[in-house]
Amino acid sequence: MYILIIVRSTLTKHNIQSIIHSPYPTRLIPETKDLEKQIITSLVNDLEIAEACGSIGVVVHFGTTKSLDVLEGYKK
């Protein structure tokens, strides 16, 4: 957590805004309930990091699905 305080302080000192990027394995189309829980936990962690750094947001990509039709996956 200490490093996040340094990051926030440095960004504030130099008037820099930041945006956090979620890890690429995170995808918003979970194929199982277990995977859905893991994704939610990961996203909450990303949001907490963004808040600690003073970031204005988190970039998350939709990802892909191997078991659903593309349109069905996006609807989910």
Phi and psi restraints in degrees (range 20) as a CNS / XPLOR table:
assign (resid 1 and name C) (resid 2 and name N)
       (resid 2 and name CA) (resid 2 and name C) 1.0 -58.4 20.0 2
assign (resid 2 and name N) (resid 2 and name CA)
       (resid 2 and name C) (resid 3 and name N) 1.0 -41.5 20.0 2
assign (resid 2 and name C) (resid 3 and name N)
       (resid 3 and name CA) (resid 3 and name C) 1.0 -63.0 20.0 2
assign (resid 3 and name N) (resid 3 and name CA)
       (resid 3 and name C) (resid 4 and name N) 1.0 -34.2 20.0 2
assign (resid 3 and name C) (resid 4 and name N)
       (resid 4 and name CA) (resid 4 and name C) 1.0 -67.8 20.0 2
assign (resid 4 and name N) (resid 4 and name CA)
       (resid 4 and name C) (resid 5 and name N) 1.0 -34.4 20.0 2
assign (resid 4 and name C) (resid 5 and name N)
       (resid 5 and name CA) (resid 5 and name C) 1.0 -64.9 20.0 2
assign (resid 5 and name N) (resid 5 and name CA)
       (resid 5 and name C) (resid 6 and name N) 1.0 -41.9 20.0 2
assign (resid 5 and name C) (resid 6 and name N)
       (resid 6 and name CA) (resid 6 and name C) 1.0 -63.9 20.0 2
assign (resid 6 and name N) (resid 6 and name CA)
       (resid 6 and name C) (resid 7 and name N) 1.0 -44.0 20.0 2
assign (resid 6 and name C) (resid 7 and name N)
       (resid 7 and name CA) (resid 7 and name C) 1.0 -59.5 20.0 2
assign (resid 7 and name N) (resid 7 and name CA)
       (resid 7 and name C) (resid 8 and name N) 1.0 -50.1 20.0 2
assign (resid 7 and name C) (resid 8 and name N)
       (resid 8 and name CA) (resid 8 and name C) 1.0 -60.0 20.0 2
assign (resid 8 and name N) (resid 8 and name CA)
       (resid 8 and name C) (resid 9 and name N) 1.0 -44.6 20.0 2
assign (resid 8 and name C) (resid 9 and name N)
       (resid 9 and name CA) (resid 9 and name C) 1.0 -61.0 20.0 2
assign (resid 9 and name N) (resid 9 and name CA)
       (resid 9 and name C) (resid 10 and name N) 1.0 -44.7 20.0 2
assign (resid 9 and name C) (resid 10 and name N)
       (resid 10 and name CA) (resid 10 and name C) 1.0 -65.4 20.0 2
assign (resid 10 and name N) (resid 10 and name CA)
       (resid 10 and name C) (resid 11 and name N) 1.0 -44.5 20.0 2
assign (resid 10 and name C) (resid 11 and name N)
       (resid 11 and name CA) (resid 11 and name C) 1.0 -62.6 20.0 2
assign (resid 11 and name N) (resid 11 and name CA)
       (resid 11 and name C) (resid 12 and name N) 1.0 -42.4 20.0 2
assign (resid 11 and name C) (resid 12 and name N)
       (resid 12 and name CA) (resid 12 and name C) 1.0 -65.2 20.0 2
assign (resid 12 and name N) (resid 12 and name CA)
       (resid 12 and name C) (resid 13 and name N) 1.0 -45.3 20.0 2
assign (resid 12 and name C) (resid 13 and name N)
       (resid 13 and name CA) (resid 13 and name C) 1.0 -57.1 20.0 2
assign (resid 13 and name N) (resid 13 and name CA)
       (resid 13 and name C) (resid 14 and name N) 1.0 -38.9 20.0 2
assign (resid 13 and name C) (resid 14 and name N)
       (resid 14 and name CA) (resid 14 and name C) 1.0 -100.1 20.0 2
assign (resid 14 and name N) (resid 14 and name CA)
       (resid 14 and name C) (resid 15 and name N) 1.0 10.8 20.0 2
assign (resid 14 and name C) (resid 15 and name N)
       (resid 15 and name CA) (resid 15 and name C) 1.0 53.3 20.0 2
assign (resid 15 and name N) (resid 15 and name CA)
       (resid 15 and name C) (resid 16 and name N) 1.0 48.4 20.0 2
assign (resid 15 and name C) (resid 16 and name N)
       (resid 16 and name CA) (resid 16 and name C) 1.0 -109.3 20.0 2
assign (resid 16 and name N) (resid 16 and name CA)
       (resid 16 and name C) (resid 17 and name N) 1.0 130.9 20.0 2
assign (resid 16 and name C) (resid 17 and name N)
       (resid 17 and name CA) (resid 17 and name C) 1.0 -96.0 20.0 2
assign (resid 17 and name N) (resid 17 and name CA)
       (resid 17 and name C) (resid 18 and name N) 1.0 144.3 20.0 2
assign (resid 17 and name C) (resid 18 and name N)
       (resid 18 and name CA) (resid 18 and name C) 1.0 -128.2 20.0 2
assign (resid 18 and name N) (resid 18 and name CA)
       (resid 18 and name C) (resid 19 and name N) 1.0 158.4 20.0 2
assign (resid 18 and name C) (resid 19 and name N)
       (resid 19 and name CA) (resid 19 and name C) 1.0 -130.3 20.0 2
assign (resid 19 and name N) (resid 19 and name CA)
       (resid 19 and name C) (resid 20 and name N) 1.0 131.5 20.0 2
assign (resid 19 and name C) (resid 20 and name N)
       (resid 20 and name CA) (resid 20 and name C) 1.0 -85.5 20.0 2
assign (resid 20 and name N) (resid 20 and name CA)
       (resid 20 and name C) (resid 21 and name N) 1.0 146.8 20.0 2
assign (resid 20 and name C) (resid 21 and name N)
       (resid 21 and name CA) (resid 21 and name C) 1.0 -112.9 20.0 2
assign (resid 21 and name N) (resid 21 and name CA)
       (resid 21 and name C) (resid 22 and name N) 1.0 122.4 20.0 2
assign (resid 21 and name C) (resid 22 and name N)
       (resid 22 and name CA) (resid 22 and name C) 1.0 -64.5 20.0 2
assign (resid 22 and name N) (resid 22 and name CA)
       (resid 22 and name C) (resid 23 and name N) 1.0 149.5 20.0 2
assign (resid 22 and name C) (resid 23 and name N)
       (resid 23 and name CA) (resid 23 and name C) 1.0 -57.4 20.0 2
assign (resid 23 and name N) (resid 23 and name CA)
       (resid 23 and name C) (resid 24 and name N) 1.0 145.1 20.0 2
assign (resid 23 and name C) (resid 24 and name N)
       (resid 24 and name CA) (resid 24 and name C) 1.0 -59.2 20.0 2
assign (resid 24 and name N) (resid 24 and name CA)
       (resid 24 and name C) (resid 25 and name N) 1.0 -33.6 20.0 2
assign (resid 24 and name C) (resid 25 and name N)
       (resid 25 and name CA) (resid 25 and name C) 1.0 -63.2 20.0 2
assign (resid 25 and name N) (resid 25 and name CA)
       (resid 25 and name C) (resid 26 and name N) 1.0 -19.2 20.0 2
assign (resid 25 and name C) (resid 26 and name N)
       (resid 26 and name CA) (resid 26 and name C) 1.0 -69.0 20.0 2
assign (resid 26 and name N) (resid 26 and name CA)
       (resid 26 and name C) (resid 27 and name N) 1.0 126.3 20.0 2
assign (resid 26 and name C) (resid 27 and name N)
       (resid 27 and name CA) (resid 27 and name C) 1.0 -136.9 20.0 2
assign (resid 27 and name N) (resid 27 and name CA)
       (resid 27 and name C) (resid 28 and name N) 1.0 147.6 20.0 2
assign (resid 27 and name C) (resid 28 and name N)
       (resid 28 and name CA) (resid 28 and name C) 1.0 -90.4 20.0 2
assign (resid 28 and name N) (resid 28 and name CA)
       (resid 28 and name C) (resid 29 and name N) 1.0 11.5 20.0 2
assign (resid 28 and name C) (resid 29 and name N)
       (resid 29 and name CA) (resid 29 and name C) 1.0 -120.6 20.0 2
assign (resid 29 and name N) (resid 29 and name CA)
       (resid 29 and name C) (resid 30 and name N) 1.0 76.5 20.0 2
assign (resid 29 and name C) (resid 30 and name N)
       (resid 30 and name CA) (resid 30 and name C) 1.0 -70.1 20.0 2
assign (resid 30 and name N) (resid 30 and name CA)
       (resid 30 and name C) (resid 31 and name N) 1.0 144.1 20.0 2
assign (resid 30 and name C) (resid 31 and name N)
       (resid 31 and name CA) (resid 31 and name C) 1.0 -99.9 20.0 2
assign (resid 31 and name N) (resid 31 and name CA)
       (resid 31 and name C) (resid 32 and name N) 1.0 -12.8 20.0 2
assign (resid 31 and name C) (resid 32 and name N)
       (resid 32 and name CA) (resid 32 and name C) 1.0 -139.4 20.0 2
assign (resid 32 and name N) (resid 32 and name CA)
       (resid 32 and name C) (resid 33 and name N) 1.0 162.8 20.0 2
assign (resid 32 and name C) (resid 33 and name N)
       (resid 33 and name CA) (resid 33 and name C) 1.0 -65.3 20.0 2
assign (resid 33 and name N) (resid 33 and name CA)
       (resid 33 and name C) (resid 34 and name N) 1.0 -37.9 20.0 2
assign (resid 33 and name C) (resid 34 and name N)
       (resid 34 and name CA) (resid 34 and name C) 1.0 -61.6 20.0 2
assign (resid 34 and name N) (resid 34 and name CA)
       (resid 34 and name C) (resid 35 and name N) 1.0 -44.9 20.0 2
assign (resid 34 and name C) (resid 35 and name N)
       (resid 35 and name CA) (resid 35 and name C) 1.0 -64.9 20.0 2
assign (resid 35 and name N) (resid 35 and name CA)
       (resid 35 and name C) (resid 36 and name N) 1.0 -37.6 20.0 2
assign (resid 35 and name C) (resid 36 and name N)
       (resid 36 and name CA) (resid 36 and name C) 1.0 -60.7 20.0 2
assign (resid 36 and name N) (resid 36 and name CA)
       (resid 36 and name C) (resid 37 and name N) 1.0 -43.6 20.0 2
assign (resid 36 and name C) (resid 37 and name N)
       (resid 37 and name CA) (resid 37 and name C) 1.0 -63.3 20.0 2
assign (resid 37 and name N) (resid 37 and name CA)
       (resid 37 and name C) (resid 38 and name N) 1.0 -41.2 20.0 2
assign (resid 37 and name C) (resid 38 and name N)
       (resid 38 and name CA) (resid 38 and name C) 1.0 -64.5 20.0 2
assign (resid 38 and name N) (resid 38 and name CA)
       (resid 38 and name C) (resid 39 and name N) 1.0 -40.8 20.0 2
assign (resid 38 and name C) (resid 39 and name N)
       (resid 39 and name CA) (resid 39 and name C) 1.0 -64.9 20.0 2
assign (resid 39 and name N) (resid 39 and name CA)
       (resid 39 and name C) (resid 40 and name N) 1.0 -44.1 20.0 2
assign (resid 39 and name C) (resid 40 and name N)
       (resid 40 and name CA) (resid 40 and name C) 1.0 -61.7 20.0 2
assign (resid 40 and name N) (resid 40 and name CA)
       (resid 40 and name C) (resid 41 and name N) 1.0 -44.6 20.0 2
assign (resid 40 and name C) (resid 41 and name N)
       (resid 41 and name CA) (resid 41 and name C) 1.0 -59.9 20.0 2
assign (resid 41 and name N) (resid 41 and name CA)
       (resid 41 and name C) (resid 42 and name N) 1.0 -44.3 20.0 2
assign (resid 41 and name C) (resid 42 and name N)
       (resid 42 and name CA) (resid 42 and name C) 1.0 -63.4 20.0 2
assign (resid 42 and name N) (resid 42 and name CA)
       (resid 42 and name C) (resid 43 and name N) 1.0 -43.1 20.0 2
assign (resid 42 and name C) (resid 43 and name N)
       (resid 43 and name CA) (resid 43 and name C) 1.0 -66.2 20.0 2
assign (resid 43 and name N) (resid 43 and name CA)
       (resid 43 and name C) (resid 44 and name N) 1.0 -39.9 20.0 2
assign (resid 43 and name C) (resid 44 and name N)
       (resid 44 and name CA) (resid 44 and name C) 1.0 -61.2 20.0 2
assign (resid 44 and name N) (resid 44 and name CA)
       (resid 44 and name C) (resid 45 and name N) 1.0 -42.7 20.0 2
assign (resid 44 and name C) (resid 45 and name N)
       (resid 45 and name CA) (resid 45 and name C) 1.0 -60.1 20.0 2
assign (resid 45 and name N) (resid 45 and name CA)
       (resid 45 and name C) (resid 46 and name N) 1.0 -44.6 20.0 2
assign (resid 45 and name C) (resid 46 and name N)
       (resid 46 and name CA) (resid 46 and name C) 1.0 -60.6 20.0 2
assign (resid 46 and name N) (resid 46 and name CA)
       (resid 46 and name C) (resid 47 and name N) 1.0 -42.0 20.0 2
assign (resid 46 and name C) (resid 47 and name N)
       (resid 47 and name CA) (resid 47 and name C) 1.0 -65.3 20.0 2
assign (resid 47 and name N) (resid 47 and name CA)
       (resid 47 and name C) (resid 48 and name N) 1.0 -38.6 20.0 2
assign (resid 47 and name C) (resid 48 and name N)
       (resid 48 and name CA) (resid 48 and name C) 1.0 -65.3 20.0 2
assign (resid 48 and name N) (resid 48 and name CA)
       (resid 48 and name C) (resid 49 and name N) 1.0 -40.6 20.0 2
assign (resid 48 and name C) (resid 49 and name N)
       (resid 49 and name CA) (resid 49 and name C) 1.0 -64.0 20.0 2
assign (resid 49 and name N) (resid 49 and name CA)
       (resid 49 and name C) (resid 50 and name N) 1.0 -44.9 20.0 2
assign (resid 49 and name C) (resid 50 and name N)
       (resid 50 and name CA) (resid 50 and name C) 1.0 -59.0 20.0 2
assign (resid 50 and name N) (resid 50 and name CA)
       (resid 50 and name C) (resid 51 and name N) 1.0 -44.1 20.0 2
assign (resid 50 and name C) (resid 51 and name N)
       (resid 51 and name CA) (resid 51 and name C) 1.0 -64.3 20.0 2
assign (resid 51 and name N) (resid 51 and name CA)
       (resid 51 and name C) (resid 52 and name N) 1.0 -43.6 20.0 2
assign (resid 51 and name C) (resid 52 and name N)
       (resid 52 and name CA) (resid 52 and name C) 1.0 -63.2 20.0 2
assign (resid 52 and name N) (resid 52 and name CA)
       (resid 52 and name C) (resid 53 and name N) 1.0 -32.5 20.0 2
assign (resid 52 and name C) (resid 53 and name N)
       (resid 53 and name CA) (resid 53 and name C) 1.0 -85.6 20.0 2
assign (resid 53 and name N) (resid 53 and name CA)
       (resid 53 and name C) (resid 54 and name N) 1.0 -9.6 20.0 2
assign (resid 53 and name C) (resid 54 and name N)
       (resid 54 and name CA) (resid 54 and name C) 1.0 77.3 20.0 2
assign (resid 54 and name N) (resid 54 and name CA)
       (resid 54 and name C) (resid 55 and name N) 1.0 21.4 20.0 2
assign (resid 54 and name C) (resid 55 and name N)
       (resid 55 and name CA) (resid 55 and name C) 1.0 -71.0 20.0 2
assign (resid 55 and name N) (resid 55 and name CA)
       (resid 55 and name C) (resid 56 and name N) 1.0 156.4 20.0 2
assign (resid 55 and name C) (resid 56 and name N)
       (resid 56 and name CA) (resid 56 and name C) 1.0 -91.0 20.0 2
assign (resid 56 and name N) (resid 56 and name CA)
       (resid 56 and name C) (resid 57 and name N) 1.0 -5.3 20.0 2
assign (resid 56 and name C) (resid 57 and name N)
       (resid 57 and name CA) (resid 57 and name C) 1.0 174.7 20.0 2
assign (resid 57 and name N) (resid 57 and name CA)
       (resid 57 and name C) (resid 58 and name N) 1.0 -178.0 20.0 2
assign (resid 57 and name C) (resid 58 and name N)
       (resid 58 and name CA) (resid 58 and name C) 1.0 -130.9 20.0 2
assign (resid 58 and name N) (resid 58 and name CA)
       (resid 58 and name C) (resid 59 and name N) 1.0 129.9 20.0 2
assign (resid 58 and name C) (resid 59 and name N)
       (resid 59 and name CA) (resid 59 and name C) 1.0 -89.4 20.0 2
assign (resid 59 and name N) (resid 59 and name CA)
       (resid 59 and name C) (resid 60 and name N) 1.0 127.3 20.0 2
assign (resid 59 and name C) (resid 60 and name N)
       (resid 60 and name CA) (resid 60 and name C) 1.0 -133.9 20.0 2
assign (resid 60 and name N) (resid 60 and name CA)
       (resid 60 and name C) (resid 61 and name N) 1.0 132.5 20.0 2
assign (resid 60 and name C) (resid 61 and name N)
       (resid 61 and name CA) (resid 61 and name C) 1.0 -93.6 20.0 2
assign (resid 61 and name N) (resid 61 and name CA)
       (resid 61 and name C) (resid 62 and name N) 1.0 150.6 20.0 2
assign (resid 61 and name C) (resid 62 and name N)
       (resid 62 and name CA) (resid 62 and name C) 1.0 -59.2 20.0 2
assign (resid 62 and name N) (resid 62 and name CA)
       (resid 62 and name C) (resid 63 and name N) 1.0 -39.5 20.0 2
assign (resid 62 and name C) (resid 63 and name N)
       (resid 63 and name CA) (resid 63 and name C) 1.0 85.3 20.0 2
assign (resid 63 and name N) (resid 63 and name CA)
       (resid 63 and name C) (resid 64 and name N) 1.0 -165.4 20.0 2
assign (resid 63 and name C) (resid 64 and name N)
       (resid 64 and name CA) (resid 64 and name C) 1.0 -130.7 20.0 2
assign (resid 64 and name N) (resid 64 and name CA)
       (resid 64 and name C) (resid 65 and name N) 1.0 168.3 20.0 2
assign (resid 64 and name C) (resid 65 and name N)
       (resid 65 and name CA) (resid 65 and name C) 1.0 -130.3 20.0 2
assign (resid 65 and name N) (resid 65 and name CA)
       (resid 65 and name C) (resid 66 and name N) 1.0 141.6 20.0 2
assign (resid 65 and name C) (resid 66 and name N)
       (resid 66 and name CA) (resid 66 and name C) 1.0 -100.0 20.0 2
assign (resid 66 and name N) (resid 66 and name CA)
       (resid 66 and name C) (resid 67 and name N) 1.0 -18.6 20.0 2
assign (resid 66 and name C) (resid 67 and name N)
       (resid 67 and name CA) (resid 67 and name C) 1.0 -111.5 20.0 2
assign (resid 67 and name N) (resid 67 and name CA)
       (resid 67 and name C) (resid 68 and name N) 1.0 -8.8 20.0 2
assign (resid 67 and name C) (resid 68 and name N)
       (resid 68 and name CA) (resid 68 and name C) 1.0 -114.3 20.0 2
assign (resid 68 and name N) (resid 68 and name CA)
       (resid 68 and name C) (resid 69 and name N) 1.0 154.4 20.0 2
assign (resid 68 and name C) (resid 69 and name N)
       (resid 69 and name CA) (resid 69 and name C) 1.0 -61.6 20.0 2
assign (resid 69 and name N) (resid 69 and name CA)
       (resid 69 and name C) (resid 70 and name N) 1.0 145.6 20.0 2
assign (resid 69 and name C) (resid 70 and name N)
       (resid 70 and name CA) (resid 70 and name C) 1.0 -53.8 20.0 2
assign (resid 70 and name N) (resid 70 and name CA)
       (resid 70 and name C) (resid 71 and name N) 1.0 -49.9 20.0 2
assign (resid 70 and name C) (resid 71 and name N)
       (resid 71 and name CA) (resid 71 and name C) 1.0 -62.6 20.0 2
assign (resid 71 and name N) (resid 71 and name CA)
       (resid 71 and name C) (resid 72 and name N) 1.0 -41.3 20.0 2
assign (resid 71 and name C) (resid 72 and name N)
       (resid 72 and name CA) (resid 72 and name C) 1.0 -62.9 20.0 2
assign (resid 72 and name N) (resid 72 and name CA)
       (resid 72 and name C) (resid 73 and name N) 1.0 -40.0 20.0 2
assign (resid 72 and name C) (resid 73 and name N)
       (resid 73 and name CA) (resid 73 and name C) 1.0 -62.0 20.0 2
assign (resid 73 and name N) (resid 73 and name CA)
       (resid 73 and name C) (resid 74 and name N) 1.0 -43.4 20.0 2
assign (resid 73 and name C) (resid 74 and name N)
       (resid 74 and name CA) (resid 74 and name C) 1.0 -68.6 20.0 2
assign (resid 74 and name N) (resid 74 and name CA)
       (resid 74 and name C) (resid 75 and name N) 1.0 -33.0 20.0 2
assign (resid 74 and name C) (resid 75 and name N)
       (resid 75 and name CA) (resid 75 and name C) 1.0 -66.3 20.0 2
assign (resid 75 and name N) (resid 75 and name CA)
       (resid 75 and name C) (resid 76 and name N) 1.0 -32.2 20.0 2
